[in-house]
Amino acid sequence: MLRILPVRSVLLIFALFSSVASAVARDIPFDFVDGYILVHACVNAHPVTLLLDSGASASVLSLQAAHRLHIQLSSPEAVDGVDSTATAFNIRPVQATTSALTLGQFALAVDLRNARQLCSERIDGLIGSDFFKNRVTQIDYAQNRLRLLDAAPGEGTPLPLLARNGVFCLPVSVNGSKPRWTRLDTGCNDALHWVIPRLSAAPLRRGVSIGFITNPSDETLVSIRLGRLLLPHVATTLHGQAIFPGEAGLLGSEVLSRYKVTIDGINRRIWLDR
């Protein structure tokens, strides 16, 4: 026999289902491949694989994906990578979505074929630092989950974040040095790129930056400090000039993946929790 539930019970059940649906929608699975966070999403109802790259100041599609999705290219624009400069093309903005969430808006397309040398999966684009702004994002490397939180849980070691060149930087100390602002770069699968400026350094580049492609040339082992965390024997690539203006280098996923990382883009804080 069909039972009629009281209105209060119906509302409670509806609230519970809404809460479950919300929790599912705010939990995004990812694949961790070759040191990169890969998110499966859709652009214009077509499946794409996107790399979560906090070191990129803009979200971009690959030229190959733009051609495959019949997205028309327009005017060119220079973008900076690590030890490289490339040409991007403006496109009519499109959105990438997954689990009923918008991952970002893409208004540029750039050639990412070099990514094949570093990642064994096809990369259709980069989810840039705009994904982290105005929200609290937790990267759980152990569970392969991105979580969008209402507030930072405050677990682990806290560090301040500084917005610079369109991305977030955090203070990093190398071999006991004074902390310097270093790019938080999930799009770099190395541990650390560190700048030791030389007098003959070339002029700095400015503009849209994509800190994804790396070019290790001069490597050493150093100890680094992140707040109260001390990490000895960290493989580090040295650079003789600033990679991006006013930044000491890149902190990549080889270090970040040792922790559960919570990025509070609203209050400009990051927590590293083992």
C-alpha positions as CSV (number, residue, x, y, z in Angstrom):
1,M,0.0,0.0,0.0
2,L,1.3,3.4,-0.9
3,R,2.0,5.6,2.1
4,I,1.7,9.3,2.0
5,L,4.7,10.9,3.8
6,P,4.3,14.1,5.8
7,V,5.5,17.2,4.1
8,R,8.3,17.6,6.6
9,S,9.6,14.1,5.8
10,V,9.4,14.7,2.1
11,L,11.4,17.9,2.5
12,L,14.0,16.1,4.6
13,I,14.4,13.3,2.1
14,F,14.7,15.9,-0.7
15,A,17.4,17.8,1.3
16,L,19.3,14.6,1.8
17,F,19.2,13.7,-1.9
18,S,20.2,17.2,-2.8
19,S,23.1,17.0,-0.3
20,V,24.3,13.7,-1.8
21,A,24.0,15.1,-5.4
22,S,25.9,18.2,-4.4
23,A,28.7,16.1,-2.8
24,V,29.0,14.0,-5.9
25,A,29.1,17.1,-8.2
26,R,31.9,18.6,-6.1
27,D,34.1,15.6,-6.2
28,I,36.1,15.3,-9.5
29,P,38.1,12.1,-10.2
30,F,41.4,12.4,-12.1
31,D,44.1,10.1,-13.4
32,F,47.6,10.8,-12.2
33,V,49.8,9.9,-15.2
34,D,53.6,10.6,-15.5
35,G,53.3,13.1,-12.7
36,Y,50.4,15.0,-14.3
37,I,46.8,15.4,-13.1
38,L,44.5,14.5,-16.0
39,V,40.8,15.3,-15.9
40,H,38.3,13.8,-18.3
41,A,35.7,16.4,-19.4
42,C,33.6,17.6,-22.3
43,V,33.9,20.6,-24.6
44,N,31.0,21.2,-27.0
45,A,29.6,17.7,-26.0
46,H,32.9,16.1,-27.1
47,P,35.2,14.2,-24.7
48,V,38.6,15.8,-24.0
49,T,41.4,15.1,-21.6
50,L,42.7,18.2,-19.8
51,L,45.8,18.7,-17.6
52,L,45.3,20.6,-14.4
53,D,48.1,23.2,-14.6
54,S,48.2,25.8,-11.8
55,G,51.3,27.1,-13.4
56,A,49.4,28.3,-16.5
57,S,48.0,31.8,-16.2
58,A,45.3,30.9,-18.8
59,S,43.3,27.9,-19.7
60,V,44.1,26.8,-23.2
61,L,43.0,24.1,-25.7
62,S,45.5,22.3,-27.9
63,L,45.5,23.3,-31.5
64,Q,44.9,19.7,-32.3
65,A,41.7,19.6,-30.1
66,A,40.5,22.9,-31.6
67,H,40.8,21.4,-35.1
68,R,39.1,18.2,-34.1
69,L,36.2,20.1,-32.5
70,H,35.9,22.4,-35.5
71,I,36.7,25.5,-33.4
72,Q,37.8,28.4,-35.7
73,L,41.1,30.1,-34.9
74,S,41.5,33.9,-35.1
75,S,44.3,36.3,-34.2
76,P,47.7,35.0,-32.9
77,E,49.1,35.8,-29.4
78,A,52.5,35.0,-27.9
79,V,52.6,32.8,-24.8
80,D,55.6,32.0,-22.6
81,G,56.6,28.5,-21.3
82,V,59.6,27.3,-19.4
83,D,62.6,28.2,-21.6
84,S,60.3,28.6,-24.6
85,T,57.9,30.9,-26.4
86,A,55.0,29.8,-28.5
87,T,52.2,31.2,-30.6
88,A,48.6,30.8,-29.4
89,F,45.5,31.7,-31.4
90,N,42.4,33.4,-30.0
91,I,39.2,31.3,-30.3
92,R,35.6,32.0,-29.5
93,P,35.3,31.1,-25.8
94,V,34.2,27.6,-25.0
95,Q,33.6,25.9,-21.6
96,A,34.8,22.6,-20.4
97,T,32.5,20.7,-18.0
98,T,32.6,17.5,-15.9
99,S,30.2,16.2,-13.2
100,A,27.9,19.2,-13.9
101,L,30.7,21.5,-13.0
102,T,32.4,24.1,-15.2
103,L,36.2,23.6,-15.2
104,G,37.0,26.8,-17.0
105,Q,36.6,28.9,-20.1
106,F,39.0,28.5,-23.0
107,A,39.7,31.4,-25.2
108,L,43.1,30.4,-26.6
109,A,44.4,27.4,-28.6
110,V,48.1,26.5,-28.6
111,D,50.3,23.7,-30.0
112,L,50.8,21.2,-27.2
113,R,52.4,18.4,-29.4
114,N,55.6,18.7,-27.3
115,A,53.5,17.4,-24.3
116,R,53.8,13.9,-25.9
117,Q,57.4,13.8,-24.9
118,L,56.4,14.2,-21.2
119,C,53.0,12.5,-20.9
120,S,52.0,9.2,-22.4
121,E,48.3,10.3,-22.5
122,R,46.9,12.7,-25.1
123,I,46.5,16.2,-23.7
124,D,43.7,18.2,-25.2
125,G,44.2,21.3,-23.1
126,L,45.3,22.9,-19.9
127,I,43.1,23.9,-17.0
128,G,44.9,27.0,-15.8
129,S,45.1,29.0,-12.6
130,D,41.7,30.6,-13.0
131,F,40.3,27.3,-11.8
132,F,41.7,27.9,-8.4
133,K,40.7,31.5,-8.0
134,N,37.7,32.4,-5.8
135,R,37.2,28.8,-4.5
136,V,38.8,26.2,-2.2
137,T,40.2,23.2,-4.0
138,Q,41.7,20.1,-2.5
139,I,44.0,17.9,-4.5
140,D,44.0,14.4,-3.0
141,Y,46.8,12.6,-4.8
142,A,46.2,9.4,-2.7
143,Q,42.6,9.1,-3.7
144,N,42.9,10.7,-7.2
145,R,40.2,13.2,-6.4
146,L,39.8,17.0,-6.8
147,R,37.4,18.3,-4.1
148,L,35.7,21.7,-4.2
149,L,35.2,22.6,-0.5
150,D,33.1,25.2,1.1
151,A,36.0,26.2,3.4
152,A,39.6,25.0,3.9
153,P,39.8,22.3,6.6
154,G,43.0,23.9,8.0
155,E,44.8,20.5,8.2
156,G,48.6,20.3,7.7
157,T,51.2,23.0,7.2
158,P,49.8,26.4,6.1
159,L,51.6,28.7,3.8
160,P,50.6,32.1,2.3
161,L,49.9,32.5,-1.4
162,L,50.8,35.5,-3.5
163,A,49.1,36.3,-6.8
164,R,51.8,37.1,-9.4
165,N,51.8,37.0,-13.2
166,G,48.3,35.5,-13.2
167,V,49.2,32.5,-11.0
168,F,49.8,31.7,-7.3
169,C,53.2,31.6,-5.8
170,L,54.3,30.3,-2.4
171,P,57.4,30.9,-0.3
172,V,60.2,28.3,-0.8
173,S,63.6,28.3,0.9
174,V,66.5,26.4,-0.6
175,N,69.5,25.3,1.4
176,G,68.6,27.6,4.2
177,S,68.1,30.7,2.1
178,K,65.5,33.4,2.7
179,P,62.1,32.2,1.3
180,R,61.4,33.4,-2.2
181,W,58.1,33.4,-4.1
182,T,57.9,30.3,-6.3
183,R,55.2,29.4,-8.8
184,L,52.8,26.7,-7.6
185,D,52.9,24.4,-10.7
186,T,50.9,21.3,-10.9
187,G,51.7,21.3,-14.7
188,C,55.4,20.6,-13.9
189,N,56.2,17.0,-13.1
190,D,59.6,17.8,-11.7
191,A,60.3,18.6,-8.0
192,L,61.7,22.1,-8.3
193,H,63.1,24.6,-10.8
194,W,65.2,27.2,-9.1
195,V,66.6,30.5,-10.4
196,I,70.1,31.6,-9.6
197,P,70.3,34.8,-11.7
198,R,73.4,35.5,-13.8
199,L,74.6,38.9,-14.8
200,S,74.3,37.9,-18.5
201,A,70.7,36.9,-18.1
202,A,68.4,37.7,-21.0
203,P,65.5,40.2,-20.7
204,L,62.4,38.8,-19.0
205,R,59.4,37.8,-21.0
206,R,56.0,39.1,-20.0
207,G,52.4,38.1,-20.9
208,V,50.3,34.9,-20.9
209,S,52.4,32.1,-19.4
210,I,52.1,28.3,-19.5
211,G,54.5,26.6,-17.1
212,F,54.0,23.1,-18.5
213,I,57.0,22.2,-20.8
214,T,60.2,21.8,-18.8
215,N,63.8,21.6,-20.0
216,P,66.1,20.2,-17.4
217,S,69.7,21.3,-18.1
218,D,71.6,21.9,-14.8
219,E,70.5,19.6,-12.0
220,T,71.6,19.2,-8.4
221,L,70.2,18.0,-5.0
222,V,69.1,20.6,-2.5
223,S,67.2,20.8,0.8
224,I,64.0,22.8,0.6
225,R,61.8,24.2,3.4
226,L,58.1,24.8,3.0
227,G,57.0,26.6,6.2
228,R,57.9,24.0,9.0
229,L,58.4,21.2,6.5
230,L,62.0,20.3,5.6
231,L,62.6,18.1,2.6
232,P,66.3,17.0,2.0
233,H,67.8,15.7,-1.2
234,V,65.3,17.2,-3.6
235,A,66.3,17.0,-7.3
236,T,66.3,20.5,-8.6
237,T,66.9,22.1,-12.0
238,L,68.9,25.3,-11.9
239,H,68.2,28.3,-14.2
240,G,70.5,31.3,-14.8
241,Q,67.7,33.7,-15.4
242,A,64.1,34.3,-14.1
243,I,61.7,32.0,-15.8
244,F,58.8,34.4,-15.1
245,P,59.2,38.0,-13.8
246,G,59.6,38.3,-10.0
247,E,59.5,34.5,-9.4
248,A,62.2,32.3,-8.0
249,G,61.2,29.2,-9.9
250,L,58.6,26.4,-10.0
251,L,57.5,23.9,-7.4
252,G,56.2,20.9,-9.2
253,S,54.2,17.7,-8.7
254,E,57.1,15.5,-7.6
255,V,57.0,17.5,-4.3
256,L,53.3,18.4,-4.2
257,S,52.1,14.8,-4.7
258,R,53.7,13.8,-1.4
259,Y,50.8,15.7,0.3
260,K,47.1,16.4,0.3
261,V,47.1,19.9,-1.1
262,T,44.4,22.4,-0.2
263,I,44.4,25.7,-2.1
264,D,42.3,28.5,-0.7
265,G,42.1,30.9,-3.6
266,I,39.8,33.2,-1.7
267,N,42.0,33.8,1.4
268,R,45.3,33.1,-0.4
269,R,46.4,30.2,1.7
270,I,47.7,26.7,0.9
271,W,47.8,23.7,3.3
272,L,50.2,20.7,2.8
273,D,49.0,17.6,4.7
274,R,50.7,14.2,4.6
